[in-house]
Amino acid sequence: MKVLLAGGGTGGHIFPAITIAQTLREQYGDVDVLFVGAQGGLEATLVPKAGFPFVGVPARYLRRELSAEVFRTAWTAWRGFAEAWRIVGRFRPDVAVGTGGYVSGPVIAAAALRRVPVVLQEQNALPGLTTRLLARAARRIALGSAAASGYFPSDGRAVVTGNPIRRDILRATRDEALAAFGLDPRKKTLLVFGGSQGGRTINRAMIEAAPALLRRGDVQIIQQTGPAHFAEVVEAAGAVRRGEERAAAGDWHILSFIYDMPKAYAAADLVLCRAGAITLAEITAKGLPAVLVPYPFAAERHQDANAAELAQAGAALVVPDAELTGQRLLATVQPLLDDDERRRRMGEAARRLGRPDAAERIAALIREAARKPDR
């Protein structure tokens, strides 16, 4: 089976595609995978590191306001489509899979026009523009959230599978995690992150709130700042650097980037983070209670819809980005740290939403949609 995968721009589109590719090979053995993404995008680095071939095409983020940028984006999209047309013709896939992002549109459109069966994977509760536009051409649509079902025809093509998560998310143990981060097993761990690039509002609120949290004596913090905000947080904390990307101020462990998120989750008693779909898939699979601060500039504010689903289930509390201050953070987080039973109930609610078998379910849909029957 030859599978073309298209998606990129952010980790939320890239990591699902990588997980799907790995699962296809595990489940079906002889699978030839080709990734197509944006030239110079994050996927151009991450995909080859994962061991898969990658081809880049011209692509630009689509801005919604009318400006000269729209015309430049349209020209780039046309060039990307033309290159994707040639790639599809050379590779001759049995199925094309789109995981979203601005590069996915022209690539999947080219595959559909070449009569390649299409499978779309939509991560968010509020589907992205690319998925909505391509839905008519799709043979199957794998939905990360049941809340997205209403945006697609009720003809059986759209299936709620959940979002694919990395295998080691579920394998990491707490003992391994505590040792990896140098944590105290007697203390509660607050895990804080704002996505791969960090979150300015979250970082600044933590600068204000962390001293009060640490004075409790029963709390330790792991905080991913993102590269752009690392120095600011380290300086404000008076932290001692332990390398280029890591520092500590007592029980406040500050990292530019957390490369081992499975262990970070395994150490956590409570999570404070954004509401990206893959992040939520990971914390629900782990059954972690959370305080969510949706990124306000996400396309069509889809993170608000993602967060609302967890809040309605009792798995998370939501604080709008514009309202997050150090005082608001303390007022939200401290009662949860004080109430073990409440955190346990929230964790159970999160686990009920989790779909740890999502990757296998999506792989089965792709196999079903592919041209070649099982031998």
C-alpha positions, -999 to +999 in steps of 0.1 A: +000+000+000+014+034-010+002+063+013+007+100+007+005+121+038+000+158+037-001+182+067+021+206+085+027+241+098+024+232+135+031+202+156-006+196+160-008+187+123+026+170+120+027+147+150-007+131+141+006+124+106+038+108+119+019+087+144-005+075+117+024+066+094+041+046+122+008+028+130+002+019+093+036+002+092+030-016+125-004-028+115+001-036+078+038-041+073+046-034+037+035+003+035+053+029+014+048+063+029+056+097+014+051+130+034+044+162+015+046+194+035+057+230+033+092+239+021+111+251+051+083+242+075+087+225+108+077+192+091+108+194+069+128+187+101+105+165+121+094+140+094+129+129+083+139+126+120+110+102+124+125+081+096+101+090+067+108+105+033+097+141+029+090+163-001+084+201+003+061+222-018+055+260-018+029+270+009+019+300+029-005+306+057-038+319+045-047+352+061-085+359+063-084+397+059-083+412+024-049+425+015-021+422-010-009+392+011-040+373+000-029+375-037+007+363-028-008+334-008-031+325-038-001+325-061+019+303-037-010+279-033-012+276-071+025+268-073+021+243-044-008+227-062+012+224-095+041+208-077+018+185-057+001+174-090+035+163-103+044+145-070+011+126-069+017+116-105+051+102-098+043+085-065+010+071-076-005+066-041-033+042-033-046+067-008-039+103+003-043+114+039-046+150+050-040+160+086-047+197+082-027+229+079-024+253+050-002+229+030-027+201+032-053+219+009-034+220-024-018+186-019-050+168-011-069+187-039-043+175-064-047+139-052-085+141-054-084+155-089-061+126-099-088+102-085-068+091-055-090+081-026-088+107+001-090+103+039-090+135+061-081+136+098-096+166+116-082+172+151-104+200+165-139+203+179-144+232+154-131+218+120-106+238+101-113+255+068-091+231+049-110+201+061-144+217+055-134+226+019-120+191+011-148+171+028-168+166-004-138+149-020-131+126+010-139+089+011-136+089+049-132+117+075-116+108+109-128+131+136-109+138+168-140+151+186-176+142+185-184+179+186-171+182+150-197+157+136-223+184+129-201+201+104-201+171+080-228+152+061-244+124+081-238+098+053-214+076+073-181+090+059-173+110+090-163+087+119-153+098+155-120+081+160-102+104+185-068+119+178-037+098+174-012+101+202+024+090+205+028+055+218+052+064+247+026+088+261+010+058+278+042+039+285+061+063+307+059+056+345+058+081+373+090+068+389+109+072+356+095+107+353+104+118+388+139+106+383+143+122+349+133+157+361+148+154+396+115+157+414+105+150+450+080+121+451+063+135+482+053+167+464+025+175+439+037+184+404+022+212+384+031+209+347+029+241+328+033+247+290+020+268+262+028+248+232+061+243+214+067+280+211+055+288+246+027+311+257+035+346+268+004+351+289+010+318+307+047+325+313+041+359+327+013+347+350+036+320+363+063+345+371+038+362+394+022+331+408+052+306+412+067+321+444+033+317+462+029+282+450+064+272+461+059+287+495+033+261+502+061+235+505+041+207+489+043+218+452+069+215+425+066+230+390+078+219+356+074+248+332+081+248+294+086+284+284+093+282+247+126+294+233+115+330+230+106+334+267+131+312+284+156+339+294+128+362+307+114+335+330+148+324+341+158+359+350+126+367+368+129+334+388+165+340+397+171+305+385+204+287+381+210+275+346+218+239+340+227+240+304+214+260+274+177+250+278+172+242+314+173+261+347+159+257+383+149+279+412+144+254+440+114+233+430+107+255+400+121+235+370+122+258+339+128+244+304+129+261+271+115+229+255+104+196+269+117+169+246+102+141+267+066+150+271+056+114+280+076+116+312+064+152+319+028+139+318+037+109+339+051+132+366+021+156+366-007+158+392-022+189+374-017+205+340-019+241+330-017+245+293-033+257+260-061+237+244-046+223+212-064+192+200-034+169+203-024+182+237-060+174+249-059+140+233-027+133+253-039+145+287-073+127+283-055+095+274-034+099+306-065+109+326-050+142+339-070+171+354-063+204+337-066+241+337-069+253+301-060+287+286-071+286+250-049+304+225-070+334+215-055+337+180-060+301+169-079+300+136-116+306+142-108+303+179-110+265+176-091+261+209-121+276+227-143+248+213-117+222+222-115+234+258-153+237+262-157+200+255-134+191+284-150+217+307-185+204+300-174+168+308-159+180+341-123+172+331-110+208+331-114+244+342-111+271+315-095+305+320-096+330+290-062+342+280-073+379+285-082+371+321-051+351+331-030+370+357-009+356+385-037+362+410-063+345+387-039+316+382-035+312+420-072+314+426-078+286+400-049+263+407-045+264+445-080+249+453-073+221+429-039+214+445-057+213+479-084+189+468-071+154+459-106+140+455-116+168+430-085+162+409-092+125+409-128+131+396-115+154+369-089+128+359-116+102+356-137+125+335-107+132+313-100+094+309-136+088+297-130+113+269-096+097+260-093+075+229-059+058+232-066+035+202-073+064+178-042+057+157-053+021+150-088+031+142-076+058+117-051+033+101-081+009+096-100+036+078-071+044+056-066+007+047-103+005+039-102+036+016-071+024-002-075+010-037-057-023-031-077-050-013-062-072+014-043-101+000 
